[in-house]
Amino acid sequence: MLAALGFRQFVREGRLTIVDANGKRHVFEGSPGPEATIRLVDPSLHHRLFFSPQMAVGEGYMNGGLVLEDGTDLYTFLHVCMLNVARSETESIQWMLRWFRNARAAFRHWNPIGAAQRKVSHHYDLRDELFDLFLDSDRQYSCGYFLDPSDDLETAQFNKKVHLAAKLRAKPGHKVLDIGSGWGGLGLFLADRHSSISVDGVTLSTEQHRVSNRRAEQAGVADRVKFHLRDYRTLEDKYDRIVSVGMLEHVGPRHYGEYYGKVSSLLKPDGVAVIHSIGVFRPAQPQNPWMEKYIFPGAYTPSLSQQTEAIERHTDLYVTDIEILRSHYADTLLAWRLNCAANRDKIVAMYDERFYRMWEFYLTGCELAFRYGYLMVFQIQLAKSIDAVPETRDYIGAFESQHLKRAARRLQQAGD
């Protein structure tokens, strides 16, 4: 089995047993750690696991060519892989394959307006019911904010909206732009704070556009909360506040200057923006090829240094605050994964078994990437003027305390 050559160099921690398509067992072991056993039903994986391990593992699990054995679950198997992945491209011919991957990514991450919409549609225009099965009731499809380990998903996502609102400091009469507005939850939340706040949301997903405007109508705020099926680069208005959550990952490194330049041009002189994005702790590199093909085409996980350089080079904005959220997204993904598992039969009926395994692989792999320090979330606060926000961060905690107490009173009154 050709793949055995790669796994002998790959496994330095834990133990991985592979039963090949001929029934032969191969044991790869390093220092003490988690143990997993897999069986290769598809003989083509014997060489595909060597030449393209990330794609082969993902497709093998999706298609049933790679099965878990001896009580191994997907989390444990991917845990073994994740512990050893830092060394996975240091031997044999993997350096050459990485060069081709980088070259290909230079084209895949080019996101002109038309191409950007097609890439977004691949993921966010899936059936509407799917997202109801694993997200919170407000459909926050981004990192929650766990103030306490006992927080459930609903609480963590509410906390996240409060945390972002605290940093935005939107005031009565302000006009807010939400770039990548999703299903409208954040925009509606911000508008609910003051009856005179207006919100424009932009998305490239036709399904999100439909749902968010329906929600605004149902909430009776469609006169001041509007969601548009537009690329942010086509906007020309001016805004007091701009927020963008989970959209920067779809911009691509070739467009960071364009992105921040547009944010700067849309902000009023006393404006404030908050950018929330998944990021990497180490130098950025092209996305996992399986994830790029099946989940987020054209996406790219940025580094914080790429953002600060683009802001410095292409804007007149001040970076007034940066916060790193480490394990919050791991806990969010765990909640999503457990929700999917509880609704497995419904998801299989909606699509098929292959789709469920694809979604399970996506959520599990991402959770582990956050759990073990490959990925994080950063929030960058930007301002047009040096004194647009207070000098200390006390205002964030004060806002959160006030808002969370108010929310607790509402829940108590509703219960009574």
Kinemage of the C-alpha trace (Angstrom):
@kinemage 1
@onewidth
@group {chain A} dominant
@subgroup {mainchain}
@vectorlist {calphas} color= white
{ca met a 1} P 0.000 0.000 0.000
{ca leu a 2} L 1.650 3.221 -1.207
{ca ala a 3} L -0.073 5.270 1.492
{ca ala a 4} L 1.883 3.334 4.133
{ca leu a 5} L 5.014 5.238 3.100
{ca gly a 6} L 3.381 8.537 3.945
{ca phe a 7} L 1.761 7.369 7.198
{ca arg a 8} L 5.065 6.056 8.561
{ca gln a 9} L 6.353 9.620 8.387
{ca phe a 10} L 3.019 11.201 9.308
{ca val a 11} L 2.099 9.544 12.600
{ca arg a 12} L 4.374 10.869 15.348
{ca glu a 13} L 1.713 11.045 18.077
{ca gly a 14} L -1.049 8.571 18.877
{ca arg a 15} L -1.790 5.352 17.027
{ca leu a 16} L -3.509 4.829 13.665
{ca thr a 17} L -4.414 1.354 12.374
{ca ile a 18} L -5.379 1.043 8.705
{ca val a 19} L -6.909 -2.135 7.317
{ca asp a 20} L -6.331 -1.984 3.556
{ca ala a 21} L -8.706 -3.220 0.859
{ca asn a 22} L -6.911 -6.590 0.861
{ca gly a 23} L -7.508 -7.087 4.591
{ca lys a 24} L -3.935 -6.379 5.679
{ca arg a 25} L -3.499 -4.369 8.889
{ca his a 26} L -0.960 -1.530 9.005
{ca val a 27} L -0.184 0.004 12.399
{ca phe a 28} L 1.420 3.457 12.664
{ca glu a 29} L 2.356 4.596 16.131
{ca gly a 30} L 4.158 7.499 17.760
{ca ser a 31} L 4.216 8.859 21.277
{ca pro a 32} L 1.189 8.053 23.494
{ca gly a 33} L -2.036 9.637 22.310
{ca pro a 34} L -5.482 8.886 20.876
{ca glu a 35} L -5.998 5.686 18.883
{ca ala a 36} L -8.145 5.087 15.811
{ca thr a 37} L -8.798 2.289 13.326
{ca ile a 38} L -10.073 2.706 9.775
{ca arg a 39} L -10.749 0.274 6.933
{ca leu a 40} L -10.185 1.116 3.260
{ca val a 41} L -12.966 -0.434 1.210
{ca asp a 42} L -11.970 1.454 -1.939
{ca pro a 43} L -8.600 0.196 -3.305
{ca ser a 44} L -7.944 3.530 -5.034
{ca leu a 45} L -7.371 5.045 -1.594
{ca his a 46} L -4.145 3.027 -1.313
{ca his a 47} L -2.386 5.596 -3.481
{ca arg a 48} L -4.754 8.582 -3.183
{ca leu a 49} L -4.024 8.845 0.541
{ca phe a 50} L -0.368 9.370 -0.356
{ca phe a 51} L -0.735 11.902 -3.172
{ca ser a 52} L -3.700 13.892 -1.814
{ca pro a 53} L -4.413 12.850 1.791
{ca gln a 54} L -6.818 15.639 2.741
{ca met a 55} L -9.013 15.140 -0.303
{ca ala a 56} L -8.804 11.351 -0.107
{ca val a 57} L -9.794 11.156 3.557
{ca gly a 58} L -12.770 13.492 3.094
{ca glu a 59} L -14.046 11.880 -0.085
{ca gly a 60} L -13.342 8.403 1.259
{ca tyr a 61} L -15.493 9.037 4.316
{ca met a 62} L -18.263 10.719 2.290
{ca asn a 63} L -18.458 7.961 -0.305
{ca gly a 64} L -18.103 5.024 2.072
{ca gly a 65} L -14.696 3.984 0.785
{ca leu a 66} L -13.175 4.715 4.206
{ca val a 67} L -15.038 3.263 7.187
{ca leu a 68} L -14.410 3.522 10.930
{ca glu a 69} L -13.777 0.328 12.901
{ca asp a 70} L -13.148 -1.006 16.435
{ca gly a 71} L -15.364 1.600 18.064
{ca thr a 72} L -13.583 4.539 16.418
{ca asp a 73} L -15.756 7.601 15.824
{ca leu a 74} L -15.052 10.364 13.335
{ca tyr a 75} L -13.924 12.816 16.026
{ca thr a 76} L -11.267 10.421 17.320
{ca phe a 77} L -9.969 9.558 13.858
{ca leu a 78} L -9.682 13.217 12.849
{ca his a 79} L -8.152 13.986 16.238
{ca val a 80} L -5.287 11.618 15.426
{ca cys a 81} L -4.903 13.271 12.025
{ca met a 82} L -5.018 16.802 13.448
{ca leu a 83} L -2.344 16.086 16.043
{ca asn a 84} L 0.033 15.009 13.283
{ca val a 85} L -0.965 17.316 10.424
{ca ala a 86} L 1.750 19.899 11.174
{ca arg a 87} L 4.337 17.376 9.985
{ca ser a 88} L 2.295 15.935 7.137
{ca glu a 89} L 3.897 17.964 4.346
{ca thr a 90} L 7.520 17.851 5.433
{ca glu a 91} L 8.544 14.603 3.733
{ca ser a 92} L 8.437 12.795 0.365
{ca ile a 93} L 6.897 14.729 -2.523
{ca gln a 94} L 4.346 16.671 -0.457
{ca trp a 95} L 6.308 19.917 -0.832
{ca met a 96} L 5.747 19.748 -4.608
{ca leu a 97} L 2.033 19.082 -4.202
{ca arg a 98} L 1.831 22.081 -1.884
{ca trp a 99} L 3.427 24.281 -4.559
{ca phe a 100} L 0.732 23.290 -7.070
{ca arg a 101} L -1.941 23.910 -4.440
{ca asn a 102} L -0.629 27.429 -3.835
{ca ala a 103} L -0.506 28.153 -7.573
{ca arg a 104} L -4.080 26.926 -8.052
{ca ala a 105} L -5.284 28.981 -5.101
{ca ala a 106} L -4.041 32.186 -6.725
{ca phe a 107} L -6.782 31.734 -9.332
{ca arg a 108} L -9.459 30.276 -7.050
{ca his a 109} L -9.260 33.233 -4.654
{ca trp a 110} L -9.900 35.809 -7.349
{ca asn a 111} L -13.401 37.065 -6.531
{ca pro a 112} L -14.836 39.492 -9.074
{ca ile a 113} L -18.464 40.366 -8.448
{ca gly a 114} L -20.102 37.667 -10.586
{ca ala a 115} L -17.825 34.879 -9.413
{ca ala a 116} L -18.297 35.838 -5.765
{ca gln a 117} L -22.057 35.335 -6.005
{ca arg a 118} L -21.715 31.878 -7.578
{ca lys a 119} L -19.341 30.748 -4.815
{ca val a 120} L -21.593 32.007 -2.035
{ca ser a 121} L -24.628 30.318 -3.575
{ca his a 122} L -22.905 26.912 -3.419
{ca his a 123} L -23.148 26.865 0.374
{ca tyr a 124} L -25.732 29.369 1.578
{ca asp a 125} L -28.472 28.515 -0.919
{ca leu a 126} L -28.863 24.980 0.381
{ca arg a 127} L -32.367 24.016 1.475
{ca asp a 128} L -33.733 26.413 4.040
{ca glu a 129} L -34.820 23.645 6.418
{ca leu a 130} L -31.276 22.302 6.781
{ca phe a 131} L -30.045 25.306 8.727
{ca asp a 132} L -33.023 25.169 11.091
{ca leu a 133} L -31.928 21.687 12.140
{ca phe a 134} L -28.563 22.698 13.604
{ca leu a 135} L -28.341 26.484 14.084
{ca asp a 136} L -29.909 28.521 16.874
{ca ser a 137} L -33.385 29.984 16.425
{ca asp a 138} L -31.935 33.237 15.026
{ca arg a 139} L -29.759 31.365 12.493
{ca gln a 140} L -26.466 32.854 13.590
{ca tyr a 141} L -24.067 30.962 11.311
{ca ser a 142} L -20.881 32.187 12.991
{ca cys a 143} L -18.960 31.874 16.245
{ca gly a 144} L -20.985 32.170 19.435
{ca tyr a 145} L -19.658 33.938 22.529
{ca phe a 146} L -19.617 31.702 25.589
{ca leu a 147} L -19.479 33.869 28.693
{ca asp a 148} L -19.858 30.746 30.834
{ca pro a 149} L -19.080 27.078 30.035
{ca ser a 150} L -22.709 26.263 30.852
{ca asp a 151} L -24.053 28.585 28.125
{ca asp a 152} L -26.144 26.795 25.520
{ca leu a 153} L -26.087 27.688 21.822
{ca glu a 154} L -28.991 30.141 22.047
{ca thr a 155} L -27.320 32.007 24.908
{ca ala a 156} L -23.897 32.090 23.238
{ca gln a 157} L -25.291 33.493 20.005
{ca phe a 158} L -27.266 36.137 21.867
{ca asn a 159} L -24.080 37.035 23.779
{ca lys a 160} L -22.242 37.392 20.452
{ca lys a 161} L -24.777 39.899 19.141
{ca val a 162} L -24.552 41.905 22.363
{ca his a 163} L -20.740 41.842 22.206
{ca leu a 164} L -20.711 43.163 18.637
{ca ala a 165} L -23.315 45.815 19.455
{ca ala a 166} L -21.165 46.968 22.379
{ca lys a 167} L -18.190 47.522 20.079
{ca leu a 168} L -20.271 49.247 17.393
{ca arg a 169} L -21.751 51.796 19.827
{ca ala a 170} L -24.673 52.512 17.492
{ca lys a 171} L -26.780 55.459 18.657
{ca pro a 172} L -30.310 56.701 17.909
{ca gly a 173} L -30.560 57.989 14.359
{ca his a 174} L -27.548 56.031 13.140
{ca lys a 175} L -27.494 54.272 9.798
{ca val a 176} L -25.855 50.837 9.951
{ca leu a 177} L -24.497 48.637 7.167
{ca asp a 178} L -24.220 44.859 7.647
{ca ile a 179} L -21.887 43.374 5.003
{ca gly a 180} L -22.722 39.700 4.600
{ca ser a 181} L -25.997 39.985 6.508
{ca gly a 182} L -26.937 36.293 6.499
{ca trp a 183} L -30.510 35.590 7.530
{ca gly a 184} L -30.859 39.061 9.034
{ca gly a 185} L -30.561 38.276 12.741
{ca leu a 186} L -27.808 40.737 13.610
{ca gly a 187} L -29.339 43.577 11.618
{ca leu a 188} L -32.716 43.046 13.283
{ca phe a 189} L -31.062 42.870 16.692
{ca leu a 190} L -29.262 46.184 16.153
{ca ala a 191} L -32.441 47.861 14.912
{ca asp a 192} L -34.325 46.591 17.965
{ca arg a 193} L -32.038 48.598 20.287
{ca his a 194} L -33.408 51.939 19.079
{ca ser a 195} L -36.514 52.629 17.049
{ca ser a 196} L -34.640 55.273 15.045
{ca ile a 197} L -31.711 53.061 13.933
{ca ser a 198} L -31.891 52.019 10.280
{ca val a 199} L -30.040 49.045 8.812
{ca asp a 200} L -28.995 48.058 5.300
{ca gly a 201} L -27.887 44.470 4.909
{ca val a 202} L -26.219 43.041 1.808
{ca thr a 203} L -25.861 39.392 0.890
{ca leu a 204} L -25.074 37.393 -2.236
{ca ser a 205} L -27.329 34.491 -1.230
{ca thr a 206} L -30.792 34.560 -2.799
{ca glu a 207} L -32.155 32.338 -0.030
{ca gln a 208} L -30.777 34.520 2.768
{ca his a 209} L -32.059 37.616 0.990
{ca arg a 210} L -35.573 36.157 0.821
{ca val a 211} L -35.639 35.007 4.438
{ca ser a 212} L -34.134 38.172 5.944
{ca asn a 213} L -36.613 40.486 4.233
{ca arg a 214} L -39.494 38.234 5.295
{ca arg a 215} L -38.254 38.461 8.874
{ca ala a 216} L -38.077 42.259 8.679
{ca glu a 217} L -41.681 42.325 7.435
{ca gln a 218} L -42.841 40.018 10.217
{ca ala a 219} L -41.056 42.162 12.819
{ca gly a 220} L -42.765 45.291 11.485
{ca val a 221} L -39.473 47.077 10.754
{ca ala a 222} L -39.232 46.698 6.966
{ca asp a 223} L -39.447 50.487 6.607
{ca arg a 224} L -36.010 50.897 8.265
{ca val a 225} L -34.374 47.450 8.008
{ca lys a 226} L -33.768 46.440 4.417
{ca phe a 227} L -31.726 43.579 2.967
{ca his a 228} L -30.351 43.762 -0.548
{ca leu a 229} L -29.066 41.129 -2.966
{ca arg a 230} L -25.954 43.104 -3.833
{ca asp a 231} L -22.198 42.957 -3.713
{ca tyr a 232} L -20.838 45.377 -1.100
{ca arg a 233} L -18.517 46.849 -3.732
{ca thr a 234} L -21.489 48.394 -5.575
{ca leu a 235} L -22.609 50.477 -2.568
{ca glu a 236} L -22.183 54.262 -2.590
{ca asp a 237} L -24.074 55.493 0.496
{ca lys a 238} L -22.498 56.667 3.761
{ca tyr a 239} L -22.943 54.912 7.103
{ca asp a 240} L -22.385 55.711 10.761
{ca arg a 241} L -21.591 52.101 11.576
{ca ile a 242} L -20.496 49.064 9.557
{ca val a 243} L -20.417 45.487 10.777
{ca ser a 244} L -19.291 42.388 8.908
{ca val a 245} L -19.488 38.906 10.442
{ca gly a 246} L -18.141 35.814 8.708
{ca met a 247} L -17.817 37.494 5.320
{ca leu a 248} L -14.086 38.317 5.188
{ca glu a 249} L -13.329 34.600 4.723
{ca his a 250} L -14.913 34.871 1.274
{ca val a 251} L -13.011 37.979 0.171
{ca gly a 252} L -9.646 36.406 -0.684
{ca pro a 253} L -6.156 37.883 -0.173
{ca arg a 254} L -6.119 39.555 -3.584
{ca his a 255} L -9.058 41.706 -2.498
{ca tyr a 256} L -8.224 42.749 1.085
{ca gly a 257} L -7.109 46.215 0.031
{ca glu a 258} L -10.276 46.628 -2.017
{ca tyr a 259} L -12.401 45.408 0.895
{ca tyr a 260} L -11.002 47.738 3.536
{ca gly a 261} L -10.807 50.598 1.071
{ca lys a 262} L -14.541 50.219 0.456
{ca val a 263} L -15.297 50.054 4.185
{ca ser a 264} L -13.336 53.274 4.626
{ca ser a 265} L -15.115 55.046 1.777
{ca leu a 266} L -18.556 54.052 3.120
{ca leu a 267} L -17.921 55.267 6.685
{ca lys a 268} L -18.873 58.760 7.797
{ca pro a 269} L -16.127 60.928 9.391
{ca asp a 270} L -17.058 59.762 12.910
{ca gly a 271} L -17.867 56.210 11.789
{ca val a 272} L -16.955 52.907 13.449
{ca ala a 273} L -16.698 49.438 11.891
{ca val a 274} L -16.318 45.977 13.432
{ca ile a 275} L -14.979 43.104 11.317
{ca his a 276} L -15.471 39.575 12.695
{ca ser a 277} L -13.735 36.716 10.891
{ca ile a 278} L -12.214 33.273 11.248
{ca gly a 279} L -8.437 33.530 11.165
{ca val a 280} L -5.270 31.469 11.495
{ca phe a 281} L -2.665 31.662 14.237
{ca arg a 282} L 0.152 30.850 11.817
{ca pro a 283} L 0.971 32.230 8.333
{ca ala a 284} L -2.042 31.838 6.041
{ca gln a 285} L -2.102 29.201 3.315
{ca pro a 286} L -4.660 27.872 0.830
{ca gln a 287} L -7.752 26.222 2.251
{ca asn a 288} L -7.947 22.470 2.768
{ca pro a 289} L -8.722 21.193 -0.776
{ca trp a 290} L -11.649 19.036 0.375
{ca met a 291} L -13.227 21.997 2.176
{ca glu a 292} L -12.624 24.218 -0.839
{ca lys a 293} L -14.303 21.763 -3.208
{ca tyr a 294} L -17.292 20.657 -1.172
{ca ile a 295} L -18.081 23.314 1.437
{ca phe a 296} L -16.727 26.813 0.729
{ca pro a 297} L -15.477 27.225 -2.871
{ca gly a 298} L -12.990 30.056 -3.191
{ca ala a 299} L -12.862 30.725 0.552
{ca tyr a 300} L -9.606 31.625 2.283
{ca thr a 301} L -8.853 31.773 5.994
{ca pro a 302} L -6.857 34.966 6.603
{ca ser a 303} L -4.161 35.850 9.084
{ca leu a 304} L -4.393 38.891 11.296
{ca ser a 305} L -1.158 40.278 9.849
{ca gln a 306} L -2.693 40.294 6.349
{ca gln a 307} L -5.522 42.470 7.663
{ca thr a 308} L -3.421 45.024 9.492
{ca glu a 309} L -1.152 45.400 6.462
{ca ala a 310} L -4.125 45.956 4.130
{ca ile a 311} L -5.676 48.469 6.527
{ca glu a 312} L -2.405 50.399 6.827
{ca arg a 313} L -1.682 50.402 3.097
{ca his a 314} L -5.120 51.045 1.646
{ca thr a 315} L -7.113 53.117 4.147
{ca asp a 316} L -7.024 56.071 6.513
{ca leu a 317} L -8.736 54.013 9.237
{ca tyr a 318} L -7.496 53.633 12.799
{ca val a 319} L -7.365 50.174 14.354
{ca thr a 320} L -8.910 50.905 17.756
{ca asp a 321} L -9.372 47.386 19.134
{ca ile a 322} L -8.469 43.768 18.288
{ca glu a 323} L -9.828 40.766 20.162
{ca ile a 324} L -9.003 37.082 19.654
{ca leu a 325} L -11.637 34.423 20.413
{ca arg a 326} L -9.928 31.046 20.748
{ca ser a 327} L -12.164 28.119 21.727
{ca his a 328} L -15.531 29.836 21.300
{ca tyr a 329} L -15.962 28.539 17.763
{ca ala a 330} L -14.960 25.003 18.794
{ca asp a 331} L -17.807 25.035 21.312
{ca thr a 332} L -20.161 26.483 18.697
{ca leu a 333} L -19.258 23.772 16.188
{ca leu a 334} L -19.700 21.090 18.833
{ca ala a 335} L -23.252 22.317 19.437
{ca trp a 336} L -23.949 22.326 15.684
{ca arg a 337} L -22.474 18.835 15.312
{ca leu a 338} L -24.599 17.436 18.131
{ca asn a 339} L -27.708 19.079 16.656
{ca cys a 340} L -26.963 17.468 13.301
{ca ala a 341} L -26.474 14.081 14.933
{ca ala a 342} L -29.827 14.432 16.707
{ca asn a 343} L -31.452 15.219 13.342
{ca arg a 344} L -29.501 12.713 11.239
{ca asp a 345} L -32.590 10.941 9.871
{ca lys a 346} L -34.161 14.237 8.803
{ca ile a 347} L -30.988 15.382 7.028
{ca val a 348} L -30.595 12.036 5.258
{ca ala a 349} L -34.231 12.204 4.145
{ca met a 350} L -33.711 15.782 2.955
{ca tyr a 351} L -30.584 14.902 0.962
{ca asp a 352} L -28.942 11.476 1.377
{ca glu a 353} L -26.443 9.562 3.513
{ca arg a 354} L -23.489 10.897 1.535
{ca phe a 355} L -24.520 14.498 2.197
{ca tyr a 356} L -24.879 13.810 5.916
{ca arg a 357} L -21.394 12.304 6.100
{ca met a 358} L -20.041 15.322 4.177
{ca trp a 359} L -21.658 17.726 6.643
{ca glu a 360} L -20.499 15.675 9.635
{ca phe a 361} L -16.937 15.659 8.293
{ca tyr a 362} L -17.037 19.434 7.765
{ca leu a 363} L -18.297 20.256 11.261
{ca thr a 364} L -16.025 17.750 13.033
{ca gly a 365} L -12.882 18.789 11.169
{ca cys a 366} L -13.524 22.480 11.796
{ca glu a 367} L -14.222 21.901 15.487
{ca leu a 368} L -10.889 20.140 15.906
{ca ala a 369} L -9.051 22.878 13.988
{ca phe a 370} L -10.318 25.413 16.529
{ca arg a 371} L -9.921 23.081 19.484
{ca tyr a 372} L -6.222 22.495 18.860
{ca gly a 373} L -5.074 25.968 17.946
{ca tyr a 374} L -4.965 26.013 14.146
{ca leu a 375} L -7.880 28.440 13.812
{ca met a 376} L -9.314 31.296 15.868
{ca val a 377} L -11.687 34.229 15.418
{ca phe a 378} L -10.596 37.849 15.415
{ca gln a 379} L -12.683 40.982 15.803
{ca ile a 380} L -11.139 44.198 14.518
{ca gln a 381} L -12.666 47.526 15.482
{ca leu a 382} L -11.909 50.363 13.050
{ca ala a 383} L -12.647 54.067 13.272
{ca lys a 384} L -12.412 57.075 11.018
{ca ser a 385} L -11.195 59.343 13.811
{ca ile a 386} L -8.782 58.654 16.666
{ca asp a 387} L -11.341 59.581 19.356
{ca ala a 388} L -14.413 57.836 17.884
{ca val a 389} L -14.456 55.280 20.728
{ca pro a 390} L -13.430 55.573 24.424
{ca glu a 391} L -9.800 55.174 25.430
{ca thr a 392} L -10.423 52.091 27.592
{ca arg a 393} L -12.470 48.940 26.962
{ca asp a 394} L -14.677 49.433 30.028
{ca tyr a 395} L -17.570 50.572 27.850
{ca ile a 396} L -17.843 47.086 26.304
{ca gly a 397} L -18.400 45.329 29.628
{ca ala a 398} L -20.738 48.062 30.853
{ca phe a 399} L -22.912 47.773 27.733
{ca glu a 400} L -23.008 43.981 27.961
{ca ser a 401} L -23.927 44.002 31.631
{ca gln a 402} L -26.774 46.421 31.061
{ca his a 403} L -28.098 44.608 28.000
{ca leu a 404} L -27.860 41.117 29.464
{ca lys a 405} L -29.669 42.218 32.624
{ca arg a 406} L -32.415 43.737 30.483
{ca ala a 407} L -32.724 40.502 28.501
{ca ala a 408} L -32.932 38.467 31.729
{ca arg a 409} L -35.775 40.688 32.956
{ca arg a 410} L -37.647 40.182 29.683
{ca leu a 411} L -37.323 36.406 29.992
{ca gln a 412} L -38.530 36.509 33.601
{ca gln a 413} L -41.524 38.639 32.649
{ca ala a 414} L -42.339 36.304 29.757
{ca gly a 415} L -42.170 33.355 32.144
{ca asp a 416} L -44.445 35.056 34.641
